C-alpha cells in the first residue's frame, strides 16, 4: 500500500501559536475527538501499521573476526616424552610432517655407504649445515641391510613394494602396511593392499613394514589380548591431519598392548609396527647421547641452520 507523508499539517488542523483570550474552541475540540476516533479505528484495522512500513528492529552488532591461531615459535629442540598407559611405559615423539622436515635415510649420497647408526647420520648432516633433531629406525631389513619391501627417499624408489603374503615373520602378518609422506607434507598409513591400489603419484618418502597395529580405528584381528609374547617394540601412528606419533616401548609389550596404546592413549586410527628389540630413539637436540644400533633405513627430523624448516611446537 503506498505511503503518504505530509511535511506540514493542513492549515485547518494547525494549532494556534498562542491561545487568544475569549476565542470559542468548541468546534476544534469536537474535530479533535472525531480524529481520535478515526485513528483508533485505523489502529484496530492495522492500516496505520502498513503505512508506517516494517517494524524497526534493534540492529545486532557484527560478530568479532575469528582469532587467527598463533604459530609456535621456531624451535631447535625435539624431545621424547615418557607416557604411562596402564602399568606400561612408552617413549613418544610427536611430529608434524607439514611443518617439520621429516626424511628417510639409508645411504650417503656421496659415498654410497649406509649410515647404519643415528650418530653417523647426525655427523653427516652437521657437515652439510643441518641439525638432526630426532631419528629412529624405519621398517625392517634383510641380513645384508637392504630394506624389506618399499623404500622411497625424496621421491626415488630404492626398493619395491612387497605384496607377498603367508610367509613367516612379523612383516608378513597380514595385513602389513606402508607409512608414507606426500610432497605436500600429508602423511598416511595404509595396508599394503590399499596402498597398491591407491598409491599417490607424489610420494616423497615411504617405508613398508608389518604388521599393521591399528587399521581404521580397529586393532589388528590377529592380536591375542592374552598373548605372553613380549618384546620392546617401535611403531608410528597417524593422529589425523599431518600429526604423527612415533612410539618406542620402554619395556617389553605384546602386539595387543602396543596397538591399544596407539589407539586409546594416542588417538591414532591407523598405526604401523616398525621393528622390535633392536629399535632405538635418538634425540640429540635434547642432549641425549647416541643410542647406538645398526639399521638400514632411518627416519629423521632435520633442521636447517638457515631456519627453512623448524621443529614442531
C-alpha positions as semicolon CSV with decimal commas, in nm:
position;residue;x (nm);y (nm);z (nm)
1;X;0,000;0,000;0,000
2;X;0,151;0,344;-0,090
3;X;0,268;0,555;0,196
4;X;0,161;0,924;0,208
5;X;0,375;1,166;0,402
6;X;0,284;1,523;0,476
7;X;0,562;1,763;0,560
8;X;0,321;2,001;0,734
9;X;-0,023;1,951;0,887
10;X;-0,314;2,111;0,692
11;X;-0,376;2,470;0,782
12;X;-0,714;2,396;0,933
13;X;-0,554;2,142;1,174
14;X;-0,265;2,366;1,277
15;X;-0,262;2,460;1,642
16;X;-0,257;2,832;1,709
17;X;0,076;2,983;1,802
18;X;-0,080;3,109;2,122
19;X;-0,420;3,098;2,275
20;X;-0,621;3,412;2,237
21;X;-0,846;3,529;2,516
22;X;-1,218;3,485;2,456
23;X;-1,191;3,259;2,143
24;X;-1,455;2,984;2,105
25;X;-1,265;2,649;2,097
26;X;-1,568;2,419;2,097
27;X;-1,552;2,328;1,722
28;X;-1,179;2,248;1,749
29;X;-1,232;2,008;2,042
30;X;-1,515;1,838;1,856
31;X;-1,296;1,793;1,550
32;X;-1,010;1,656;1,765
33;X;-1,243;1,397;1,919
34;X;-1,358;1,287;1,573
35;X;-0,998;1,249;1,455
36;X;-0,904;1,048;1,765
37;X;-1,188;0,807;1,694
38;X;-1,077;0,767;1,332
39;X;-0,714;0,698;1,440
40;X;-0,836;0,435;1,689
41;X;-1,031;0,257;1,413
42;X;-0,729;0,266;1,180
43;X;-0,505;0,119;1,451
44;X;-0,752;-0,163;1,510
45;X;-0,763;-0,244;1,140
46;X;-0,382;-0,243;1,101
47;X;-0,384;0,016;0,822
48;X;-0,156;0,256;1,002
49;X;0,096;-0,021;1,064
50;X;0,110;-0,085;0,691
51;X;0,160;0,285;0,617
52;X;0,434;0,310;0,872
53;X;0,639;0,041;0,692
54;X;0,813;-0,261;0,851
55;X;0,872;-0,259;1,225
56;X;1,202;-0,125;1,345
57;X;1,426;-0,397;1,491
58;X;1,729;-0,350;1,705
59;X;2,044;-0,379;1,499
60;X;2,269;-0,653;1,632
61;X;2,643;-0,588;1,637
62;X;2,855;-0,789;1,393
63;X;3,042;-1,081;1,549
64;X;3,412;-1,020;1,610
65;X;3,650;-1,152;1,342
66;X;3,785;-1,502;1,411
67;X;4,106;-1,517;1,607
68;X;4,391;-1,645;1,392
69;X;4,595;-1,921;1,557
70;X;4,940;-1,817;1,667
71;X;5,211;-2,035;1,521
72;X;5,461;-2,172;1,767
73;X;5,799;-2,003;1,757
74;X;6,066;-2,200;1,573
75;X;6,246;-2,441;1,799
76;X;6,569;-2,634;1,761
77;X;6,471;-2,888;2,026
78;X;6,268;-3,205;1,976
79;X;6,233;-3,421;2,286
80;X;6,082;-3,757;2,368
81;X;5,811;-3,785;2,631
82;X;5,763;-4,078;2,866
83;X;5,394;-4,173;2,874
84;X;5,229;-4,428;3,102
85;X;4,939;-4,638;2,979
86;X;4,802;-4,879;3,237
87;X;5,112;-5,017;3,403
88;X;5,329;-4,983;3,089
89;X;5,564;-4,702;2,986
90;X;5,627;-4,574;2,636
91;X;5,855;-4,310;2,484
92;X;5,681;-4,095;2,223
93;X;5,791;-3,824;1,983
94;X;5,520;-3,620;1,807
95;X;5,594;-3,485;1,461
96;X;5,402;-3,256;1,227
97;X;5,500;-3,366;0,878
98;X;5,376;-3,043;0,718
99;X;5,575;-2,810;0,945
100;X;5,878;-3,029;1,003
101;X;6,136;-3,173;0,768
102;X;6,083;-3,547;0,811
103;X;6,310;-3,758;0,590
104;X;6,402;-4,119;0,526
105;X;6,771;-4,216;0,510
106;X;6,955;-4,529;0,402
107;X;7,285;-4,448;0,228
108;X;7,504;-4,141;0,199
109;X;7,452;-3,995;-0,148
110;X;7,818;-3,902;-0,193
111;X;7,988;-4,218;-0,069
112;X;7,712;-4,473;-0,124
113;X;7,781;-4,606;0,226
114;X;7,497;-4,699;0,460
115;X;7,457;-4,463;0,754
116;X;7,374;-4,751;0,987
117;X;7,378;-4,560;1,315
118;X;7,193;-4,244;1,419
119;X;7,519;-4,083;1,535
120;X;7,674;-4,129;1,191
121;X;7,369;-3,971;1,029
122;X;7,385;-3,681;1,274
123;X;7,750;-3,612;1,193
124;X;7,688;-3,629;0,818
125;X;7,402;-3,381;0,836
126;X;7,606;-3,146;1,051
127;X;7,880;-3,131;0,787
128;X;7,613;-3,016;0,541
129;X;7,489;-2,739;0,771
130;X;7,189;-2,930;0,905
131;X;7,089;-3,048;1,253
132;X;6,935;-3,383;1,335
133;X;6,657;-3,331;1,590
134;X;6,523;-3,685;1,608
135;X;6,592;-4,023;1,449
136;X;6,456;-4,375;1,475
137;X;6,476;-4,693;1,274
138;X;6,238;-4,728;0,980
139;X;6,094;-5,057;0,855
140;X;6,259;-5,399;0,860
141;X;6,562;-5,503;0,658
142;X;6,742;-5,808;0,520
143;X;7,058;-5,956;0,676
144;X;7,259;-5,762;0,413
145;X;7,089;-5,438;0,527
146;X;6,864;-5,399;0,224
147;X;6,515;-5,274;0,317
148;X;6,236;-5,532;0,321
149;X;5,962;-5,400;0,094
150;X;5,903;-5,045;-0,020
151;X;6,167;-4,779;0,050
152;X;6,129;-4,432;-0,109
153;X;6,361;-4,138;-0,036
154;X;6,291;-3,790;-0,177
155;X;6,062;-3,941;-0,439
156;X;6,308;-4,206;-0,557
157;X;6,217;-4,573;-0,507
158;X;6,514;-4,776;-0,385
159;X;6,321;-5,094;-0,303
160;X;5,984;-5,203;-0,448
161;X;5,658;-5,277;-0,270
162;X;5,642;-5,636;-0,139
163;X;5,288;-5,765;-0,191
164;X;5,354;-6,125;-0,087
165;X;5,161;-6,282;0,199
166;X;5,161;-6,603;0,401
167;X;5,537;-6,605;0,459
168;X;5,684;-6,642;0,810
169;X;5,776;-6,340;1,021
170;X;5,608;-6,031;1,159
171;X;5,644;-5,846;0,829
172;X;5,402;-6,087;0,658
173;X;5,143;-6,099;0,937
174;X;4,864;-5,967;0,715
175;X;4,768;-5,701;0,688
176;X;5,104;-5,531;0,685
177;X;5,134;-5,175;0,563
178;X;5,313;-4,866;0,439
179;X;5,394;-4,541;0,614
180;X;5,437;-4,257;0,365
181;X;5,453;-3,879;0,331
182;X;5,347;-3,698;0,016
183;X;5,519;-3,399;-0,143
184;X;5,278;-3,157;0,028
185;X;5,361;-3,300;0,372
186;X;5,043;-3,507;0,405
187;X;5,123;-3,839;0,576
188;X;4,939;-4,167;0,558
189;X;4,945;-4,521;0,693
190;X;4,769;-4,778;0,476
191;X;4,754;-5,152;0,440
192;X;4,977;-5,282;0,162
193;X;4,674;-5,390;-0,045
194;X;4,513;-5,048;-0,023
195;X;4,840;-4,867;-0,094
196;X;4,896;-5,082;-0,403
197;X;4,550;-4,979;-0,533
198;X;4,558;-4,609;-0,438
199;X;4,926;-4,521;-0,441
200;X;4,961;-4,143;-0,489
201;X;5,194;-4,023;-0,761
202;X;5,369;-3,768;-0,538
203;X;5,513;-3,992;-0,266
204;X;5,817;-3,822;-0,112
205;X;5,910;-4,090;0,142
206;X;5,776;-4,435;0,223
207;X;5,874;-4,736;0,432
208;X;5,694;-5,071;0,440
209;X;5,668;-5,291;0,748
210;X;5,431;-5,519;0,931
211;X;5,204;-5,595;1,084
212;X;4,962;-5,307;1,093
213;X;4,877;-5,233;1,456
214;X;4,556;-5,036;1,405
215;X;4,351;-5,019;1,084
216;X;4,063;-4,773;1,055
217;X;4,022;-4,749;1,432
218;X;4,034;-5,127;1,492
219;X;4,313;-5,334;1,643
220;X;4,462;-5,599;1,416
221;X;4,233;-5,903;1,423
222;X;4,520;-6,148;1,474
223;X;4,638;-5,995;1,802
224;X;4,562;-6,202;2,112
225;X;4,477;-5,999;2,424
226;X;4,610;-6,289;2,635
227;X;4,939;-6,322;2,447
228;X;5,255;-6,365;2,653
229;X;5,491;-6,277;2,365
230;X;5,652;-5,955;2,486
231;X;5,932;-5,757;2,324
232;X;6,045;-5,397;2,306
233;X;5,860;-5,260;2,004
234;X;5,855;-4,942;1,793
235;X;5,592;-4,803;1,560
236;X;5,435;-4,497;1,403
237;X;5,075;-4,377;1,428
238;X;4,870;-4,120;1,240
239;X;4,660;-3,890;1,463
240;X;4,483;-3,705;1,183
241;X;4,580;-3,415;0,959
242;X;4,959;-3,401;0,947
243;X;5,018;-3,516;1,305
244;X;5,224;-3,828;1,370
245;X;5,331;-4,018;1,681
246;X;5,645;-4,229;1,693
247;X;5,644;-4,467;1,989
248;X;5,904;-4,694;2,148
249;X;5,804;-4,913;2,440
250;X;6,020;-4,864;2,748
251;X;5,970;-5,230;2,835
252;X;5,862;-5,550;2,659
253;X;5,497;-5,539;2,544
254;X;5,266;-5,758;2,338
255;X;5,134;-5,657;1,997
256;X;4,788;-5,615;2,150
257;X;4,918;-5,385;2,427
258;X;5,115;-5,181;2,176
259;X;4,815;-5,144;1,946
260;X;4,590;-5,040;2,237
261;X;4,842;-4,773;2,332
262;X;4,830;-4,618;1,985
263;X;4,451;-4,640;1,960
264;X;4,339;-4,545;2,311
265;X;4,620;-4,333;2,451
266;X;4,750;-4,160;2,138
267;X;4,418;-4,144;1,950
268;X;4,559;-4,295;1,630
269;X;4,306;-4,461;1,396
270;X;4,595;-4,607;1,194
271;X;4,930;-4,733;1,323
272;X;5,213;-4,946;1,185
273;X;5,468;-5,163;1,361
274;X;5,825;-5,072;1,261
275;X;6,056;-5,317;1,441
276;X;6,133;-5,495;1,766
277;X;6,410;-5,516;2,022
278;X;6,672;-5,351;1,800
279;X;6,466;-5,029;1,787
280;X;6,612;-4,701;1,913
281;X;6,517;-4,336;1,959
282;X;6,790;-4,076;1,910
283;X;6,708;-3,725;2,032
284;X;7,037;-3,528;2,015
285;X;6,869;-3,185;2,030
286;X;6,762;-3,263;2,388
287;X;7,112;-3,366;2,490
288;X;7,063;-3,742;2,468
289;X;7,368;-3,947;2,360
290;X;7,380;-4,167;2,053
291;X;7,189;-4,484;2,148
292;X;7,380;-4,699;1,900
293;X;7,207;-4,954;1,679
294;X;7,274;-5,082;1,330
295;X;6,997;-5,019;1,078
296;X;6,909;-4,995;0,712
297;X;6,650;-4,717;0,683
298;X;6,619;-4,442;0,944
299;X;6,351;-4,177;0,979
300;X;6,477;-3,837;1,092
301;X;6,355;-3,484;1,162
302;X;6,605;-3,230;1,030
303;X;6,655;-2,860;1,097
304;X;6,846;-2,644;0,850
305;X;7,072;-2,383;1,009
306;X;6,909;-2,126;0,778
307;X;6,580;-2,191;0,957
308;X;6,394;-2,305;0,645
309;X;6,243;-2,593;0,840
310;X;6,157;-2,593;1,206
311;X;6,067;-2,846;1,465
312;X;5,708;-2,855;1,587
313;X;5,559;-2,674;1,880
